[in-house]
Amino acid sequence: MLVGRNKTALAVVAGISTGVGLALLTSQSRTASRFFLRYICASKQPYWNMTVKVASNESQCIALVNELKSDVKFTKVLGFDCEWTQDGSKRNRVALVQLATLEGQCGLFQIHLYSSVPNVLQEILADNTILKVGVDPLQDAKHLNTDYGIQVAGTFDIRHLVEGKVGGLAAVVKSELGVRLPKDFHIRVSNWEAKDLTPLQETYAANDALSAVLAFKNLVDKKVKVPFFSSKEEQWQKVYDHCMPLMDLIFIEKRKPAQTQSPADNGLSNSMQRPKSGQPNSTIIKGRGKQNYRAFSPRKTPFYNNVFMLAPDGEVLCTCDQKKADWYVSKGLATIVEREPLKIQLKFEPSGRINGPSGEYYALEKKNQCVACGENNSYVRKKIVPHEYHCMKNHQSHDVLLLCTPCHARSNIADLSLRLKLAQICNAPFHADENLKVLENGKNKSLRSAARALLNKSNELPERRQKELIDLIQESCKSSVTPDLLNELKDIDITVVNQDYTPHGLLVVEHFSRNGVEGLMNLERIWREHFISVMEPKFLPDLWSVDHYHEKNRELYFDSKFLDRINNILSAKRKQ
């Protein structure tokens, strides 16, 4: 009888609970029901099937990379993450590299245990046709380059595809996959340099990489529409083309759009408003949000005027801009011989006049269009040899070409791989935490933070914390804490010039200059060939060449004092 009563009571409770639930769902106010459903969804644990393999030595690494390659034959994307340990505020070198495929295969590479990193792992990381997706993967790539000299190309931050409010990996996975990604603090800060990882560590690391690639797939499925009957290669090419402009690009979160306030809403009197001229009732804009794209300044007017400059005998010497042509004419050094197209003829024989390949001096005529795709609506200048290697020469217009904005972005992204390769060849750190021009003074930074906290948030700080900050200032400054001292410390300089800093470009130029003129010409040729192979330009000027001035005109381009000038520049920079 007692059992029957219990069953009856349970049935009544279940009926009441069901009725309350239905009432919540059908009521006018659904706040409680939505909260309940959101809680249920948020509490879901990762449901995906995954195979986790750990490679603790070189042979295991080679075998595991080959397995991963078979999964990215068509859909070339990998979840990518790194783990390391912290020694106080100092970061130790990367201990673990995680790679995951869409098929659920997760490879954990204990890279710190390898005597040398196998080539197969370096190749798959350096392959820019395989996307390495995650949250802030570019930072992990920089750490790998700093710690092991490994080049990582094709990184893509999945937050570029997220609309609305963006958080970390756990927030993206929760919104896109509807699961709660376990982010236990004790596991995150555990010893990743241990020879044998715990099962919890392996699961944590694998989840980070796999969840990133699954969230990426969910995001691109919503963003990129592909024809249903297209092949796998065509489908992936469409996805890759969509992501390419944001490859190897740091993510900057969009701020909220600028908001407006009326004078009555912001608590300020009308006399304190600053309306625009002629707009007495104009609103005040709080601030501007950062845009999540690279800044370019596309030209809308021609960059090359192509004014032809003729020698006294009528041979074409070169093309120049309108300003230079006007200067020659105004000084009486040249006369205008033709208006359309504009041609000026010099009244003197120029020095160093050299015959071209056909026995005549030839000009390099440049056109106002993208040399890669032919677009001529808007374009920006592209320096084939980047500016950090500028001490090779003062000026070389041959290496300044026009690209449309998308091609310019693609070229700059591709340049990163060559910079990293040169950094390794020339022992010239490109992304090194130690090789920074300006360092932070940790002591001054602590003093500044303490002073600002005591000045601005003293009412919010517990007494114990206030005492700690006051003791810190008194111990460092050897004096009592006064308002004047706090005001002085709140603006204290925390930067220190790194006397051991040497620019990456300077080290590269120095490395190639050891072989004299031939070495510097080789560096220039490397960048030109890189541009040709990456961009495959179809609209280059007819006489543009990777060996421009390297053969017949080398004595004109590289004069006898060229290397002395390079050495002087290098010496001056080292003294700075």
Secondary structure, 3 states (H helix, E strand, C coil): CHHHHHHHHHHHHHHHHHHHHHHHHHCCCCHHHHHHHHHHHHCCCCCCCCEEEEECCHHHHHHHHHHHHHHCCCCCEEEEEEECCEECCEECCCCEEEEECCCCEEEEECHHHCCCCCHHHHHHHHCCCCEEEECCHHHHHHHHHHHHCCCCCCEEEHHHHCCCCCCCHHHHHHHHHCCCCCCCHHHHCCCCCCCCCCHHHHHHHHHHHHHHHHHHHHHHHHHCCCCCCCCHHHHHHHHHHHHHHHCCCCCCCCCCCCCEECCCCCCCCHHHCCCCCCCCCCCEECCCCCCCCCCCCCECCCCCCCEEEECCCCCEEEEECHHHHHHHHHCCCEEEEECCCCEEEECCCCCCCCCCCCCCCCCCCCCCCCCCCCCCCCEEEEECCCHHHHHHCCCCHHHEEEECHHHHHHHHHHHHHHHHHHHHHCCCCCCCCCCCCEEECHHHHHHHHHHHHHHHCCCCCCHHHHHHHHHHHHHHHCCCCCHHHHHHHCCCCCEEECCCCCCHHHHHHHHHHCCHHHHHHHHHHHHHHHHHHHHCCCCCCCCCCCCCCCCCCHHHHCCCCHHHHHHHHHHHHHHC
